[in-house]
Amino acid sequence: MGRLNDLITINKHQFTEMILDGAQSSTTILVECNNVRQIIEVALVASEKMKTHDVFYQPNSDFYMDLEIGEITTEEYYKQAFEDYRNYFDKHRVTLITRVIKRLFNYSKNNEELKLVDYPTDKKMILIVENFNFWDLNSQSYITQLSEKNPNIIVIGQLRSDFDFALGHIDIGVKSGKGGASFVSLDF
C-alpha cells in the first residue's frame, strides 16, 4: 500500500460528502485517523443528513480502542502481540471475521449492542470497523467486499498510522477489487 502519508487529506466536510455519496453506490472508505471517535462523529453527521442509514461501530476484539502506550502496554508489547496475531491468522490463512460473532454497536440508537452471525441485508448501515489494518488480511478483504455484496452497507475502515509495524498491513486485493476502496487521511 505504501506509506499512509501519501494519502489525500480531507476535512470533516469532505469526509461527510464521501459518506453521502457512498449511499448511492457500493462504497468502502479506508481512512487514516488514529481516533475512531472522530470517524464516528462524522458518520453520525452523515447519517443525520441521509435519514436512511444508522451508524454501527464494530470494535476490533484483539486490538481495540486507542491502543495507548503506557508502562505495561508499550509499543514493543503491541508489536509482539501484532506479530503473534499475524503469524497465526495471516500465515495460516485463517479468516477471523467469518469465525466470530459480529458484535456491533448502533451509535444512532444509544449504542444498542447487536450480536450477529452475519451482517444484515435488511438494515441500511454505515459500518465503522475499528483498527482495520490490525485485522488479518483475509478479514480485511471480507470486510471491504461487504459493500459490494450488500449495497445496504457503507464500510468505513479506520487505519492506524501511529504504529510503524502496522502501516503496511493492508491486503493488496483491497485496492484492486471490483470497486476497490478509497484511501484517505482525515484532518480533524
Backbone as JSON Lines, residues from 0, in Angstrom:
{"i":0,"aa":"M","n":[0.81,-1.19,0.0],"ca":[0.0,0.0,0.0],"c":[0.85,1.25,0.0]}
{"i":1,"aa":"G","n":[2.08,1.16,0.41],"ca":[2.89,2.36,0.51],"c":[2.69,3.0,1.87]}
{"i":2,"aa":"R","n":[3.25,4.13,2.03],"ca":[3.14,4.85,3.3],"c":[1.81,5.58,3.38]}
{"i":3,"aa":"L","n":[1.26,5.66,4.55],"ca":[-0.01,6.34,4.73],"c":[0.09,7.85,4.52]}
{"i":4,"aa":"N","n":[1.32,8.39,4.59],"ca":[1.44,9.83,4.39],"c":[1.3,10.22,2.92]}
{"i":5,"aa":"D","n":[1.14,9.26,2.02],"ca":[0.91,9.54,0.61],"c":[-0.57,9.71,0.3]}
{"i":6,"aa":"L","n":[-1.42,9.61,1.29],"ca":[-2.86,9.67,1.07],"c":[-3.35,11.1,0.88]}
{"i":7,"aa":"I","n":[-4.45,11.23,0.15],"ca":[-5.11,12.52,0.01],"c":[-5.71,12.88,1.36]}
{"i":8,"aa":"T","n":[-5.48,14.1,1.81],"ca":[-6.02,14.55,3.09],"c":[-7.32,15.29,2.85]}
{"i":9,"aa":"I","n":[-8.34,14.89,3.63],"ca":[-9.65,15.54,3.52],"c":[-10.07,16.06,4.89]}
{"i":10,"aa":"N","n":[-11.0,17.02,4.88],"ca":[-11.51,17.54,6.14],"c":[-12.83,16.86,6.49]}
{"i":11,"aa":"K","n":[-13.42,17.25,7.61],"ca":[-14.67,16.62,8.06],"c":[-15.8,16.78,7.04]}
{"i":12,"aa":"H","n":[-15.89,17.97,6.46],"ca":[-16.96,18.22,5.49],"c":[-16.8,17.31,4.25]}
{"i":13,"aa":"Q","n":[-15.58,17.21,3.73],"ca":[-15.32,16.36,2.57],"c":[-15.58,14.88,2.89]}
{"i":14,"aa":"F","n":[-15.23,14.47,4.1],"ca":[-15.47,13.1,4.52],"c":[-16.98,12.82,4.6]}
{"i":15,"aa":"T","n":[-17.71,13.78,5.15],"ca":[-19.17,13.65,5.2],"c":[-19.74,13.47,3.79]}
{"i":16,"aa":"E","n":[-19.26,14.26,2.85],"ca":[-19.72,14.17,1.46],"c":[-19.38,12.8,0.84]}
{"i":17,"aa":"M","n":[-18.2,12.27,1.17],"ca":[-17.83,10.94,0.68],"c":[-18.82,9.88,1.17]}
{"i":18,"aa":"I","n":[-19.2,9.99,2.43],"ca":[-20.14,9.04,3.01],"c":[-21.5,9.19,2.34]}
{"i":19,"aa":"L","n":[-21.94,10.43,2.16],"ca":[-23.22,10.67,1.5],"c":[-23.22,10.12,0.08]}
{"i":20,"aa":"D","n":[-22.13,10.3,-0.64],"ca":[-22.0,9.73,-1.99],"c":[-22.04,8.21,-1.95]}
{"i":21,"aa":"G","n":[-21.52,7.64,-0.87],"ca":[-21.49,6.19,-0.71],"c":[-22.87,5.57,-0.61]}
{"i":22,"aa":"A","n":[-23.85,6.36,-0.24],"ca":[-25.22,5.84,-0.16],"c":[-25.78,5.55,-1.54]}
{"i":23,"aa":"Q","n":[-25.2,6.16,-2.57],"ca":[-25.68,5.96,-3.94],"c":[-25.05,4.74,-4.61]}
{"i":24,"aa":"S","n":[-23.91,4.3,-4.12],"ca":[-23.24,3.15,-4.72],"c":[-22.51,2.38,-3.63]}
{"i":25,"aa":"S","n":[-22.09,1.17,-3.97],"ca":[-21.33,0.37,-3.01],"c":[-20.02,1.08,-2.71]}
{"i":26,"aa":"T","n":[-19.75,1.28,-1.44],"ca":[-18.6,2.08,-1.07],"c":[-17.84,1.48,0.1]}
{"i":27,"aa":"T","n":[-16.52,1.48,-0.03],"ca":[-15.64,1.2,1.09],"c":[-14.65,2.35,1.17]}
{"i":28,"aa":"I","n":[-14.56,2.96,2.34],"ca":[-13.63,4.05,2.56],"c":[-12.68,3.63,3.67]}
{"i":29,"aa":"L","n":[-11.39,3.64,3.38],"ca":[-10.39,3.37,4.4],"c":[-9.76,4.71,4.75]}
{"i":30,"aa":"V","n":[-9.88,5.09,6.02],"ca":[-9.49,6.43,6.43],"c":[-8.44,6.38,7.54]}
{"i":31,"aa":"E","n":[-7.33,7.06,7.28],"ca":[-6.28,7.15,8.27],"c":[-6.7,8.17,9.31]}
{"i":32,"aa":"C","n":[-6.9,7.68,10.52],"ca":[-7.31,8.52,11.65],"c":[-7.09,7.68,12.9]}
{"i":33,"aa":"N","n":[-6.26,8.15,13.79],"ca":[-5.91,7.34,14.96],"c":[-6.96,7.37,16.06]}
{"i":34,"aa":"N","n":[-7.96,8.23,15.92],"ca":[-9.02,8.32,16.92],"c":[-10.34,7.94,16.27]}
{"i":35,"aa":"V","n":[-10.83,6.75,16.54],"ca":[-12.05,6.26,15.91],"c":[-13.27,7.11,16.27]}
{"i":36,"aa":"R","n":[-13.21,7.8,17.4],"ca":[-14.34,8.65,17.79],"c":[-14.58,9.77,16.79]}
{"i":37,"aa":"Q","n":[-13.52,10.26,16.17],"ca":[-13.66,11.32,15.15],"c":[-14.38,10.78,13.91]}
{"i":38,"aa":"I","n":[-14.1,9.54,13.55],"ca":[-14.78,8.93,12.41],"c":[-16.26,8.73,12.74]}
{"i":39,"aa":"I","n":[-16.54,8.27,13.94],"ca":[-17.93,8.08,14.37],"c":[-18.68,9.4,14.34]}
{"i":40,"aa":"E","n":[-18.03,10.45,14.81],"ca":[-18.66,11.78,14.83],"c":[-19.08,12.22,13.42]}
{"i":41,"aa":"V","n":[-18.2,12.07,12.45],"ca":[-18.52,12.46,11.07],"c":[-19.61,11.55,10.5]}
{"i":42,"aa":"A","n":[-19.53,10.28,10.78],"ca":[-20.54,9.34,10.28],"c":[-21.92,9.66,10.84]}
{"i":43,"aa":"L","n":[-21.99,10.09,12.09],"ca":[-23.27,10.47,12.67],"c":[-23.87,11.7,11.98]}
{"i":44,"aa":"V","n":[-23.01,12.65,11.6],"ca":[-23.48,13.82,10.85],"c":[-24.04,13.37,9.5]}
{"i":45,"aa":"A","n":[-23.3,12.5,8.81],"ca":[-23.77,11.99,7.51],"c":[-25.07,11.22,7.66]}
{"i":46,"aa":"S","n":[-25.17,10.43,8.71],"ca":[-26.37,9.64,8.96],"c":[-27.59,10.55,9.16]}
{"i":47,"aa":"E","n":[-27.39,11.64,9.9],"ca":[-28.47,12.61,10.13],"c":[-28.94,13.22,8.8]}
{"i":48,"aa":"K","n":[-27.99,13.51,7.92],"ca":[-28.35,14.09,6.62],"c":[-29.05,13.07,5.73]}
{"i":49,"aa":"M","n":[-28.6,11.83,5.78],"ca":[-29.19,10.77,4.94],"c":[-30.58,10.39,5.38]}
{"i":50,"aa":"K","n":[-30.75,10.24,6.68],"ca":[-32.01,9.8,7.28],"c":[-32.39,8.37,6.88]}
{"i":51,"aa":"T","n":[-31.47,7.62,6.31],"ca":[-31.76,6.24,5.9],"c":[-30.82,5.23,6.55]}
{"i":52,"aa":"H","n":[-29.62,5.63,6.88],"ca":[-28.59,4.73,7.4],"c":[-28.3,5.03,8.86]}
{"i":53,"aa":"D","n":[-28.16,3.97,9.67],"ca":[-27.7,4.11,11.04],"c":[-26.2,3.87,11.07]}
{"i":54,"aa":"V","n":[-25.54,4.42,12.09],"ca":[-24.1,4.26,12.26],"c":[-23.84,3.1,13.2]}
{"i":55,"aa":"F","n":[-23.13,2.11,12.7],"ca":[-22.75,0.95,13.5],"c":[-21.23,0.92,13.64]}
{"i":56,"aa":"Y","n":[-20.79,0.58,14.83],"ca":[-19.37,0.53,15.15],"c":[-19.02,-0.91,15.49]}
{"i":57,"aa":"Q","n":[-17.98,-1.44,14.82],"ca":[-17.51,-2.78,15.09],"c":[-16.12,-2.7,15.69]}
{"i":58,"aa":"P","n":[-16.0,-2.98,16.99],"ca":[-14.67,-2.96,17.59],"c":[-13.81,-4.11,17.08]}
{"i":59,"aa":"N","n":[-12.51,-3.92,17.17],"ca":[-11.57,-4.98,16.86],"c":[-11.32,-5.72,18.17]}
{"i":60,"aa":"S","n":[-11.76,-6.96,18.23],"ca":[-11.72,-7.68,19.5],"c":[-10.31,-7.93,20.03]}
{"i":61,"aa":"D","n":[-9.31,-7.92,19.16],"ca":[-7.93,-8.14,19.61],"c":[-7.15,-6.85,19.83]}
{"i":62,"aa":"F","n":[-7.46,-5.82,19.05],"ca":[-6.77,-4.53,19.15],"c":[-7.84,-3.45,19.18]}
{"i":63,"aa":"Y","n":[-8.33,-3.15,20.34],"ca":[-9.48,-2.26,20.45],"c":[-9.13,-0.92,21.07]}
{"i":64,"aa":"M","n":[-9.95,0.04,20.77],"ca":[-9.91,1.42,21.25],"c":[-8.6,2.11,20.88]}
{"i":65,"aa":"D","n":[-8.03,2.87,21.8],"ca":[-6.97,3.8,21.46],"c":[-5.57,3.19,21.38]}
{"i":66,"aa":"L","n":[-5.38,1.99,21.88],"ca":[-4.05,1.36,21.91],"c":[-3.02,2.33,22.5]}
{"i":67,"aa":"E","n":[-3.3,2.81,23.68],"ca":[-2.43,3.79,24.3],"c":[-1.17,3.15,24.86]}
{"i":68,"aa":"I","n":[-0.07,3.88,24.73],"ca":[1.21,3.44,25.26],"c":[1.26,3.79,26.75]}
{"i":69,"aa":"G","n":[1.7,2.85,27.54],"ca":[1.81,3.08,28.99],"c":[2.97,2.28,29.53]}
{"i":70,"aa":"E","n":[2.99,2.12,30.84],"ca":[4.08,1.37,31.47],"c":[4.0,-0.11,31.13]}
{"i":71,"aa":"I","n":[2.79,-0.65,31.08],"ca":[2.63,-2.08,30.81],"c":[2.45,-2.33,29.32]}
{"i":72,"aa":"T","n":[1.62,-1.54,28.68],"ca":[1.36,-1.73,27.25],"c":[2.23,-0.78,26.43]}
{"i":73,"aa":"T","n":[3.46,-1.19,26.22],"ca":[4.41,-0.4,25.45],"c":[4.23,-0.68,23.96]}
{"i":74,"aa":"E","n":[4.92,0.08,23.13],"ca":[4.86,-0.17,21.7],"c":[5.43,-1.56,21.39]}
{"i":75,"aa":"E","n":[6.45,-1.97,22.11],"ca":[7.01,-3.31,21.93],"c":[5.99,-4.39,22.25]}
{"i":76,"aa":"Y","n":[5.19,-4.16,23.29],"ca":[4.12,-5.1,23.65],"c":[3.14,-5.25,22.49]}
{"i":77,"aa":"Y","n":[2.66,-4.11,21.95],"ca":[1.72,-4.15,20.84],"c":[2.35,-4.79,19.6]}
{"i":78,"aa":"K","n":[3.62,-4.47,19.38],"ca":[4.31,-5.04,18.21],"c":[4.38,-6.56,18.33]}
{"i":79,"aa":"Q","n":[4.72,-7.08,19.51],"ca":[4.8,-8.53,19.69],"c":[3.43,-9.17,19.57]}
{"i":80,"aa":"A","n":[2.42,-8.55,20.15],"ca":[1.05,-9.07,20.04],"c":[0.6,-9.09,18.58]}
{"i":81,"aa":"F","n":[0.95,-8.04,17.85],"ca":[0.59,-7.94,16.43],"c":[1.31,-9.02,15.62]}
{"i":82,"aa":"E","n":[2.58,-9.22,15.89],"ca":[3.35,-10.26,15.19],"c":[2.78,-11.64,15.48]}
{"i":83,"aa":"D","n":[2.43,-11.91,16.74],"ca":[1.82,-13.2,17.09],"c":[0.5,-13.39,16.37]}
{"i":84,"aa":"Y","n":[-0.29,-12.34,16.32],"ca":[-1.58,-12.35,15.64],"c":[-1.39,-12.63,14.14]}
{"i":85,"aa":"R","n":[-0.48,-11.88,13.51],"ca":[-0.21,-12.06,12.08],"c":[0.31,-13.47,11.79]}
{"i":86,"aa":"N","n":[1.2,-13.95,12.63],"ca":[1.76,-15.28,12.41],"c":[0.66,-16.34,12.43]}
{"i":87,"aa":"Y","n":[-0.31,-16.16,13.29],"ca":[-1.39,-17.13,13.36],"c":[-2.39,-16.95,12.22]}
{"i":88,"aa":"F","n":[-2.97,-15.78,12.12],"ca":[-4.06,-15.58,11.16],"c":[-3.58,-15.46,9.71]}
{"i":89,"aa":"D","n":[-2.58,-14.61,9.47],"ca":[-2.13,-14.42,8.09],"c":[-1.33,-15.61,7.57]}
{"i":90,"aa":"K","n":[-0.43,-16.12,8.39],"ca":[0.42,-17.24,7.96],"c":[-0.41,-18.49,7.68]}
{"i":91,"aa":"H","n":[-1.41,-18.73,8.52],"ca":[-2.22,-19.94,8.37],"c":[-3.5,-19.69,7.58]}
{"i":92,"aa":"R","n":[-3.62,-18.49,7.01],"ca":[-4.76,-18.11,6.17],"c":[-6.11,-18.34,6.85]}
{"i":93,"aa":"V","n":[-6.15,-17.98,8.1],"ca":[-7.38,-18.08,8.88],"c":[-8.11,-16.74,8.75]}
{"i":94,"aa":"T","n":[-9.41,-16.78,8.59],"ca":[-10.2,-15.57,8.47],"c":[-11.0,-15.39,9.75]}
{"i":95,"aa":"L","n":[-10.54,-14.51,10.61],"ca":[-11.17,-14.31,11.91],"c":[-12.62,-13.85,11.78]}
{"i":96,"aa":"I","n":[-12.89,-12.9,10.88],"ca":[-14.21,-12.28,10.82],"c":[-15.32,-13.28,10.49]}
{"i":97,"aa":"T","n":[-15.01,-14.34,9.79],"ca":[-16.05,-15.32,9.46],"c":[-16.28,-16.29,10.62]}
{"i":98,"aa":"R","n":[-15.39,-16.3,11.59],"ca":[-15.47,-17.25,12.69],"c":[-16.04,-16.65,13.98]}
{"i":99,"aa":"V","n":[-16.12,-15.33,14.04],"ca":[-16.57,-14.7,15.28],"c":[-17.98,-14.15,15.13]}
{"i":100,"aa":"I","n":[-18.63,-13.99,16.27],"ca":[-19.91,-13.3,16.31],"c":[-19.63,-11.83,16.01]}
{"i":101,"aa":"K","n":[-20.39,-11.26,15.09],"ca":[-20.22,-9.85,14.78],"c":[-20.87,-9.05,15.89]}
{"i":102,"aa":"R","n":[-20.06,-8.31,16.62],"ca":[-20.54,-7.51,17.75],"c":[-20.54,-6.05,17.29]}
{"i":103,"aa":"L","n":[-21.73,-5.51,17.07],"ca":[-21.87,-4.16,16.56],"c":[-22.59,-3.28,17.57]}
{"i":104,"aa":"F","n":[-22.23,-2.02,17.59],"ca":[-22.89,-1.04,18.45],"c":[-23.53,0.01,17.57]}
{"i":105,"aa":"N","n":[-24.84,0.2,17.73],"ca":[-25.59,1.16,16.93],"c":[-25.49,2.53,17.58]}
{"i":106,"aa":"Y","n":[-24.59,3.37,17.09],"ca":[-24.39,4.7,17.65],"c":[-25.55,5.63,17.34]}
{"i":107,"aa":"S","n":[-26.39,5.28,16.38],"ca":[-27.57,6.08,16.09],"c":[-28.68,5.81,17.09]}
{"i":108,"aa":"K","n":[-28.55,4.74,17.84],"ca":[-29.57,4.36,18.82],"c":[-28.95,4.04,20.17]}
{"i":109,"aa":"N","n":[-28.3,5.04,20.78],"ca":[-27.75,4.92,22.13],"c":[-26.83,3.72,22.32]}
{"i":110,"aa":"N","n":[-26.01,3.43,21.36],"ca":[-25.02,2.34,21.44],"c":[-25.64,0.97,21.67]}
{"i":111,"aa":"E","n":[-26.84,0.78,21.17],"ca":[-27.51,-0.52,21.29],"c":[-26.6,-1.59,20.7]}
{"i":112,"aa":"E","n":[-26.37,-2.66,21.45],"ca":[-25.46,-3.72,21.01],"c":[-26.22,-4.81,20.26]}
{"i":113,"aa":"L","n":[-25.66,-5.2,19.14],"ca":[-26.19,-6.31,18.35],"c":[-25.11,-7.38,18.25]}
{"i":114,"aa":"K","n":[-25.51,-8.62,18.4],"ca":[-24.59,-9.75,18.19],"c":[-25.18,-10.57,17.07]}
{"i":115,"aa":"L","n":[-24.44,-10.66,15.96],"ca":[-24.94,-11.29,14.74],"c":[-23.98,-12.36,14.24]}
{"i":116,"aa":"V","n":[-24.52,-13.33,13.56],"ca":[-23.68,-14.33,12.9],"c":[-23.18,-13.77,11.57]}
{"i":117,"aa":"D","n":[-24.07,-13.12,10.83],"ca":[-23.71,-12.49,9.56],"c":[-24.19,-11.05,9.56]}
{"i":118,"aa":"Y","n":[-23.61,-10.25,8.68],"ca":[-24.04,-8.87,8.57],"c":[-25.44,-8.83,7.96]}
{"i":119,"aa":"P","n":[-26.29,-7.96,8.45],"ca":[-27.69,-7.93,7.98],"c":[-27.81,-7.4,6.56]}
{"i":120,"aa":"T","n":[-28.76,-7.95,5.85],"ca":[-29.04,-7.48,4.49],"c":[-30.24,-6.56,4.47]}
{"i":121,"aa":"D","n":[-30.91,-6.44,5.6],"ca":[-32.13,-5.64,5.65],"c":[-31.96,-4.3,6.36]}
{"i":122,"aa":"K","n":[-30.79,-4.02,6.94],"ca":[-30.54,-2.76,7.63],"c":[-29.59,-1.9,6.81]}
{"i":123,"aa":"K","n":[-29.94,-0.65,6.61],"ca":[-29.03,0.29,5.94],"c":[-28.08,0.8,7.02]}
{"i":124,"aa":"M","n":[-26.81,0.6,6.77],"ca":[-25.84,0.94,7.81],"c":[-24.58,1.57,7.26]}
{"i":125,"aa":"I","n":[-24.01,2.43,8.08],"ca":[-22.65,2.91,7.9],"c":[-21.86,2.11,8.93]}
{"i":126,"aa":"L","n":[-21.04,1.19,8.47],"ca":[-20.32,0.29,9.36],"c":[-18.89,0.79,9.53]}
{"i":127,"aa":"I","n":[-18.55,1.19,10.74],"ca":[-17.2,1.66,11.05],"c":[-16.44,0.52,11.69]}
{"i":128,"aa":"V","n":[-15.36,0.1,11.04],"ca":[-14.55,-1.03,11.51],"c":[-13.3,-0.47,12.16]}
{"i":129,"aa":"E","n":[-13.19,-0.69,13.45],"ca":[-12.08,-0.16,14.23],"c":[-10.76,-0.84,13.89]}
{"i":130,"aa":"N","n":[-9.7,-0.03,13.84],"ca":[-8.33,-0.53,13.65],"c":[-8.25,-1.55,12.53]}
{"i":131,"aa":"F","n":[-8.71,-1.16,11.36],"ca":[-8.83,-2.04,10.19],"c":[-7.51,-2.71,9.84]}
{"i":132,"aa":"N","n":[-6.4,-1.97,9.88],"ca":[-5.12,-2.58,9.49],"c":[-4.54,-3.48,10.57]}
{"i":133,"aa":"F","n":[-5.26,-3.67,11.67],"ca":[-4.89,-4.66,12.67],"c":[-5.69,-5.95,12.54]}
{"i":134,"aa":"W","n":[-6.6,-6.03,11.56],"ca":[-7.32,-7.27,11.27],"c":[-6.43,-8.12,10.37]}
{"i":135,"aa":"D","n":[-6.68,-9.42,10.33],"ca":[-5.92,-10.28,9.42],"c":[-6.29,-9.95,7.98]}
{"i":136,"aa":"L","n":[-5.41,-10.31,7.04],"ca":[-5.59,-9.93,5.64],"c":[-6.86,-10.5,5.03]}
{"i":137,"aa":"N","n":[-7.2,-11.74,5.34],"ca":[-8.43,-12.32,4.79],"c":[-9.66,-11.59,5.32]}
{"i":138,"aa":"S","n":[-9.64,-11.21,6.59],"ca":[-10.76,-10.46,7.16],"c":[-10.87,-9.08,6.53]}
{"i":139,"aa":"Q","n":[-9.72,-8.45,6.25],"ca":[-9.75,-7.15,5.57],"c":[-10.47,-7.27,4.22]}
{"i":140,"aa":"S","n":[-10.13,-8.28,3.46],"ca":[-10.78,-8.47,2.16],"c":[-12.27,-8.72,2.33]}
{"i":141,"aa":"Y","n":[-12.62,-9.55,3.28],"ca":[-14.02,-9.87,3.55],"c":[-14.81,-8.6,3.9]}
{"i":142,"aa":"I","n":[-14.24,-7.79,4.78],"ca":[-14.91,-6.57,5.23],"c":[-15.08,-5.58,4.09]}
{"i":143,"aa":"T","n":[-14.06,-5.39,3.28],"ca":[-14.17,-4.41,2.19],"c":[-15.14,-4.88,1.11]}
{"i":144,"aa":"Q","n":[-15.31,-6.17,0.97],"ca":[-16.25,-6.68,-0.04],"c":[-17.7,-6.64,0.44]}
{"i":145,"aa":"L","n":[-17.92,-6.31,1.7],"ca":[-19.28,-6.23,2.23],"c":[-20.14,-5.25,1.44]}
{"i":146,"aa":"S","n":[-19.55,-4.11,1.08],"ca":[-20.34,-3.09,0.38],"c":[-20.69,-3.53,-1.03]}
{"i":147,"aa":"E","n":[-19.87,-4.38,-1.64],"ca":[-20.2,-4.92,-2.96],"c":[-21.3,-5.97,-2.86]}
{"i":148,"aa":"K","n":[-21.21,-6.82,-1.84],"ca":[-22.18,-7.9,-1.66],"c":[-23.49,-7.41,-1.05]}
{"i":149,"aa":"N","n":[-23.4,-6.38,-0.22],"ca":[-24.56,-5.83,0.47],"c":[-24.61,-4.32,0.23]}
{"i":150,"aa":"P","n":[-25.33,-3.88,-0.8],"ca":[-25.38,-2.46,-1.11],"c":[-25.97,-1.61,0.01]}
{"i":151,"aa":"N","n":[-26.55,-2.24,1.01],"ca":[-27.1,-1.52,2.16],"c":[-26.03,-1.1,3.16]}
{"i":152,"aa":"I","n":[-24.79,-1.54,2.96],"ca":[-23.71,-1.26,3.91],"c":[-22.65,-0.37,3.28]}
{"i":153,"aa":"I","n":[-22.38,0.75,3.93],"ca":[-21.24,1.6,3.6],"c":[-20.16,1.25,4.62]}
{"i":154,"aa":"V","n":[-19.02,0.78,4.15],"ca":[-17.95,0.34,5.05],"c":[-16.92,1.45,5.2]}
{"i":155,"aa":"I","n":[-16.59,1.77,6.45],"ca":[-15.52,2.72,6.74],"c":[-14.53,2.01,7.65]}
{"i":156,"aa":"G","n":[-13.3,1.84,7.18],"ca":[-12.27,1.19,7.97],"c":[-11.29,2.21,8.52]}
{"i":157,"aa":"Q","n":[-11.05,2.15,9.81],"ca":[-10.08,3.03,10.45],"c":[-8.68,2.47,10.25]}
{"i":158,"aa":"L","n":[-7.79,3.28,9.69],"ca":[-6.39,2.89,9.51],"c":[-5.54,3.6,10.55]}
{"i":159,"aa":"R","n":[-4.78,2.84,11.3],"ca":[-3.88,3.43,12.3],"c":[-2.54,3.73,11.66]}
{"i":160,"aa":"S","n":[-2.02,4.92,11.93],"ca":[-0.7,5.29,11.4],"c":[0.31,5.55,12.51]}
{"i":161,"aa":"D","n":[-0.1,5.37,13.76],"ca":[0.79,5.69,14.86],"c":[1.66,4.51,15.29]}
{"i":162,"aa":"F","n":[1.56,3.38,14.59],"ca":[2.42,2.24,14.86],"c":[3.07,1.8,13.56]}
{"i":163,"aa":"D","n":[4.39,2.01,13.46],"ca":[5.11,1.7,12.22],"c":[4.93,0.26,11.78]}
{"i":164,"aa":"F","n":[4.86,-0.66,12.73],"ca":[4.79,-2.08,12.36],"c":[3.48,-2.45,11.67]}
{"i":165,"aa":"A","n":[2.46,-1.62,11.75],"ca":[1.17,-1.95,11.12],"c":[0.89,-1.13,9.88]}
{"i":166,"aa":"L","n":[1.77,-0.19,9.54],"ca":[1.49,0.72,8.43],"c":[1.29,0.01,7.1]}
{"i":167,"aa":"G","n":[2.04,-1.01,6.83],"ca":[1.93,-1.69,5.55],"c":[1.03,-2.91,5.57]}
{"i":168,"aa":"H","n":[0.31,-3.11,6.66],"ca":[-0.5,-4.32,6.8],"c":[-1.9,-4.1,6.23]}
{"i":169,"aa":"I","n":[-1.97,-4.01,4.91],"ca":[-3.23,-3.88,4.18],"c":[-3.17,-4.87,3.03]}
{"i":170,"aa":"D","n":[-4.24,-5.63,2.87],"ca":[-4.31,-6.59,1.78],"c":[-4.32,-5.85,0.45]}
{"i":171,"aa":"I","n":[-3.41,-6.21,-0.44],"ca":[-3.31,-5.56,-1.75],"c":[-4.59,-5.72,-2.55]}
{"i":172,"aa":"G","n":[-5.33,-6.79,-2.33],"ca":[-6.59,-7.01,-3.02],"c":[-7.65,-5.99,-2.65]}
{"i":173,"aa":"V","n":[-7.48,-5.34,-1.52],"ca":[-8.42,-4.31,-1.09],"c":[-8.44,-3.19,-2.11]}
{"i":174,"aa":"K","n":[-7.26,-2.85,-2.66],"ca":[-7.17,-1.76,-3.61],"c":[-7.67,-2.17,-4.98]}
{"i":175,"aa":"S","n":[-7.48,-3.41,-5.32],"ca":[-7.73,-3.79,-6.69],"c":[-9.05,-4.49,-6.92]}
{"i":176,"aa":"G","n":[-9.87,-4.76,-6.01],"ca":[-11.1,-5.5,-6.25],"c":[-11.99,-4.86,-7.29]}
{"i":177,"aa":"K","n":[-13.21,-5.32,-7.38],"ca":[-14.17,-4.83,-8.35],"c":[-14.3,-3.31,-8.29]}
{"i":178,"aa":"G","n":[-14.61,-2.8,-7.14],"ca":[-14.73,-1.36,-6.98],"c":[-13.54,-0.78,-6.25]}
{"i":179,"aa":"G","n":[-12.84,-1.64,-5.54],"ca":[-11.72,-1.16,-4.75],"c":[-12.2,-0.35,-3.57]}
{"i":180,"aa":"A","n":[-11.26,0.22,-2.89],"ca":[-11.56,1.05,-1.73],"c":[-10.94,2.42,-1.94]}
{"i":181,"aa":"S","n":[-11.55,3.42,-1.36],"ca":[-10.98,4.76,-1.35],"c":[-10.1,4.89,-0.13]}
{"i":182,"aa":"F","n":[-8.89,5.4,-0.3],"ca":[-7.96,5.59,0.79],"c":[-7.81,7.1,1.0]}
{"i":183,"aa":"V","n":[-8.07,7.57,2.21],"ca":[-7.94,8.99,2.51],"c":[-7.39,9.17,3.92]}
{"i":184,"aa":"S","n":[-6.93,10.37,4.21],"ca":[-6.49,10.73,5.55],"c":[-7.4,11.84,6.05]}
{"i":185,"aa":"L","n":[-7.89,11.7,7.28],"ca":[-8.81,12.67,7.83],"c":[-8.06,13.7,8.65]}
{"i":186,"aa":"D","n":[-8.21,14.96,8.27],"ca":[-7.61,16.07,9.01],"c":[-8.7,16.68,9.86]}
{"i":187,"aa":"F","n":[-8.59,16.48,11.16],"ca":[-9.65,16.94,12.04],"c":[-9.37,18.31,12.58]}
